[in-house]
Amino acid sequence: MQRLVIASVLAGLSMVAQADTFAVIPQVGLAGVGATVQWGFTPYLAMSAGYTGLNYSIKDVKTDEATYNGDLSLKNPQLFLNWAPFGGSFRLSAGVIGQQSQFDLTASDFKDPSSAPVSSVDIEANYPQSIAPAFTLGWESDLSKTGLGYHLSLGAMYAGEPEVSSKATCKNPGNQAACDTYTASERKKVEDELRSYQILPILQAGLIFRM
């Protein structure tokens, strides 16, 4: 396996060395803000590598028993092979995205605080599948044209099923069983909600400066 990885890296470096054009693409999208670099080999074929990231607050995530607020951290390195089948601006891209994203949620409001056996619940979710296959289609300035241009990508990636963990502060340490049952129930509800997001949309737009 190690030899295969080394061979793949050397092959990639060899392709980069043979590139006809080089481009820098600052971009913004659903996965945050970042930039991509692109090596164009022919008017039909290019390779791109980049990174996008974003941190923002999540509010009012509701279950039957509580309302959660928290943070979402997105960190996504990516590598794509880009194909322009007609040699123009339309292109198809296939690649992989590294998943380093995480949800952190804290119950801020309980529907019935007096009957809830816990005083707080913290839930963390991430995607254990570290590499997500992705496919996009889009439009950008022709690979053979240098100077300032545009970039747009639409597609999806298969993120897999998120892994969810939880912890809670029990009001009465002597009633740990009730706390554990309540916390497990809340974790299951969040798991069920996030299970709908195994396939995540991709939307990115930006400018190209190609040399």
C-alpha positions as CSV (number, residue, x, y, z in Angstrom):
1,M,0.0,0.0,0.0
2,Q,2.8,2.4,0.9
3,R,4.4,1.8,-2.5
4,L,1.1,2.5,-4.2
5,V,0.7,5.8,-2.4
6,I,4.3,6.8,-3.3
7,A,3.7,5.9,-6.9
8,S,0.5,7.9,-7.0
9,V,2.2,11.0,-5.5
10,L,5.0,10.7,-8.0
11,A,2.6,10.4,-10.9
12,G,0.7,13.4,-9.7
13,L,3.9,15.5,-9.5
14,S,4.8,14.3,-13.0
15,M,1.5,15.5,-14.3
16,V,1.9,18.9,-12.6
17,A,5.3,19.3,-14.1
18,Q,3.8,18.8,-17.6
19,A,0.9,21.3,-17.1
20,D,0.4,23.8,-19.9
21,T,-1.5,26.3,-17.7
22,F,-1.7,27.1,-14.0
23,A,-4.7,28.9,-12.3
24,V,-5.6,30.2,-8.9
25,I,-9.3,30.2,-8.0
26,P,-10.6,31.9,-4.9
27,Q,-14.1,30.7,-4.2
28,V,-17.1,30.7,-1.9
29,G,-19.9,28.2,-1.4
30,L,-22.0,26.0,0.8
31,A,-18.8,24.5,2.3
32,G,-17.3,27.9,3.1
33,V,-14.6,30.1,1.8
34,G,-11.3,28.9,0.3
35,A,-9.2,28.6,-2.8
36,T,-8.2,26.1,-5.5
37,V,-5.2,25.8,-7.7
38,Q,-5.6,24.2,-11.1
39,W,-3.2,22.6,-13.6
40,G,-4.4,22.5,-17.2
41,F,-2.8,19.8,-19.4
42,T,-4.9,20.1,-22.6
43,P,-8.0,22.2,-23.6
44,Y,-10.0,19.1,-22.3
45,L,-8.3,18.0,-19.1
46,A,-7.1,19.6,-15.8
47,M,-6.5,18.7,-12.2
48,S,-7.4,20.9,-9.2
49,A,-6.6,20.8,-5.5
50,G,-8.0,23.2,-2.9
51,Y,-9.4,23.8,0.5
52,T,-12.6,25.4,1.9
53,G,-13.6,26.0,5.5
54,L,-16.1,27.8,7.6
55,N,-17.2,28.1,11.2
56,Y,-20.7,29.3,12.0
57,S,-23.4,29.2,14.7
58,I,-26.4,26.8,14.5
59,K,-29.6,27.9,16.3
60,D,-32.9,26.4,17.2
61,V,-32.3,22.7,16.3
62,K,-35.4,21.2,17.9
63,T,-36.3,17.7,19.2
64,D,-39.5,16.7,21.0
65,E,-37.8,17.5,24.4
66,A,-35.3,20.3,23.8
67,T,-33.9,23.0,21.6
68,Y,-30.2,23.0,20.8
69,N,-27.8,25.7,19.8
70,G,-24.2,25.2,18.8
71,D,-21.5,25.5,16.2
72,L,-20.7,23.8,12.9
73,S,-17.0,23.6,11.8
74,L,-16.3,22.8,8.1
75,K,-12.8,21.9,6.9
76,N,-12.7,20.3,3.5
77,P,-9.5,19.7,1.5
78,Q,-10.3,18.5,-2.0
79,L,-8.8,17.0,-5.1
80,F,-10.6,16.8,-8.5
81,L,-9.9,15.7,-12.1
82,N,-11.7,18.1,-14.5
83,W,-12.9,17.2,-17.9
84,A,-14.2,19.6,-20.5
85,P,-15.7,17.2,-23.1
86,F,-16.3,19.8,-25.7
87,G,-13.2,21.8,-25.1
88,G,-15.2,24.8,-24.0
89,S,-16.5,26.2,-20.7
90,F,-18.7,23.2,-19.7
91,R,-16.9,20.6,-17.6
92,L,-17.4,17.5,-15.5
93,S,-15.4,16.8,-12.4
94,A,-14.8,13.8,-10.2
95,G,-12.7,13.7,-7.1
96,V,-12.5,13.3,-3.3
97,I,-13.1,15.6,-0.4
98,G,-11.5,15.2,3.0
99,Q,-14.0,15.3,5.7
100,Q,-12.9,17.2,8.8
101,S,-16.3,18.6,9.7
102,Q,-18.0,18.6,13.2
103,F,-21.2,19.6,14.8
104,D,-21.3,20.7,18.5
105,L,-24.7,21.2,20.0
106,T,-25.9,22.1,23.5
107,A,-29.5,21.9,24.8
108,S,-30.4,25.5,25.7
109,D,-34.1,25.1,26.4
110,F,-36.0,22.0,27.7
111,K,-39.7,21.6,26.8
112,D,-40.5,20.6,30.4
113,P,-37.5,21.6,32.6
114,S,-39.1,20.4,35.8
115,S,-39.5,16.8,34.6
116,A,-36.2,16.5,32.6
117,P,-33.7,14.4,34.6
118,V,-30.8,16.4,33.2
119,S,-29.7,20.0,33.5
120,S,-27.7,20.0,30.2
121,V,-27.1,17.8,27.2
122,D,-24.1,18.2,24.8
123,I,-24.1,16.4,21.5
124,E,-21.2,16.1,19.1
125,A,-21.4,14.7,15.6
126,N,-18.8,14.1,12.9
127,Y,-18.3,12.0,9.8
128,P,-16.0,9.0,10.5
129,Q,-15.7,8.3,6.7
130,S,-12.7,10.6,6.2
131,I,-12.7,10.6,2.4
132,A,-15.9,11.5,0.5
133,P,-16.3,10.8,-3.2
134,A,-17.7,13.7,-5.1
135,F,-19.0,14.6,-8.5
136,T,-19.7,18.1,-10.0
137,L,-20.6,19.7,-13.2
138,G,-20.0,23.3,-13.9
139,W,-18.8,26.1,-16.1
140,E,-15.6,28.0,-16.1
141,S,-13.3,29.9,-18.5
142,D,-11.8,27.7,-21.2
143,L,-8.7,25.8,-20.0
144,S,-6.7,27.2,-22.9
145,K,-7.5,30.9,-22.1
146,T,-5.3,32.8,-19.8
147,G,-6.2,35.9,-17.7
148,L,-9.2,36.6,-15.5
149,G,-12.3,34.3,-15.8
150,Y,-15.1,32.7,-13.8
151,H,-15.9,29.4,-12.1
152,L,-19.1,27.7,-11.0
153,S,-19.6,24.1,-9.6
154,L,-22.8,22.2,-8.8
155,G,-22.8,18.7,-7.5
156,A,-22.8,16.4,-4.5
157,M,-20.6,14.3,-2.3
158,Y,-21.3,11.1,-0.4
159,A,-20.5,11.9,3.2
160,G,-21.7,8.6,4.7
161,E,-23.5,8.2,8.0
162,P,-22.5,10.6,10.8
163,E,-21.3,9.4,14.2
164,V,-23.0,11.0,17.1
165,S,-21.9,11.0,20.8
166,S,-23.5,12.7,23.8
167,K,-22.9,13.6,27.4
168,A,-25.2,15.1,30.0
169,T,-25.2,16.6,33.5
170,C,-27.6,14.7,35.7
171,K,-29.8,16.7,38.2
172,N,-29.7,13.9,40.7
173,P,-26.6,11.6,40.6
174,G,-28.7,8.9,42.3
175,N,-31.0,8.8,39.3
176,Q,-28.3,8.0,36.7
177,A,-30.4,5.4,34.9
178,A,-33.1,8.0,34.0
179,C,-30.4,10.4,32.9
180,D,-28.8,7.8,30.6
181,T,-32.1,6.9,29.1
182,Y,-33.1,10.5,28.4
183,T,-29.6,11.3,26.9
184,A,-29.7,8.2,24.7
185,S,-33.1,9.2,23.5
186,E,-32.0,12.7,22.5
187,R,-28.8,11.3,20.8
188,K,-31.0,8.9,18.8
189,K,-33.2,11.8,17.6
190,V,-30.2,13.8,16.4
191,E,-28.8,10.7,14.7
192,D,-32.1,10.1,12.9
193,E,-32.1,13.7,11.7
194,L,-28.5,13.7,10.5
195,R,-28.9,10.4,8.7
196,S,-30.8,12.3,6.1
197,Y,-27.6,14.2,5.2
198,Q,-25.4,11.3,3.9
199,I,-25.4,13.0,0.5
200,L,-24.4,16.6,0.8
201,P,-24.8,19.3,-1.9
202,I,-21.9,21.1,-3.4
203,L,-22.2,24.7,-4.7
204,Q,-19.1,26.8,-5.3
205,A,-18.5,30.0,-7.3
206,G,-15.4,32.1,-7.8
207,L,-13.0,33.9,-10.1
208,I,-10.1,32.3,-12.0
209,F,-6.7,33.9,-12.7
210,R,-5.1,31.5,-15.2
211,M,-1.5,31.9,-16.4
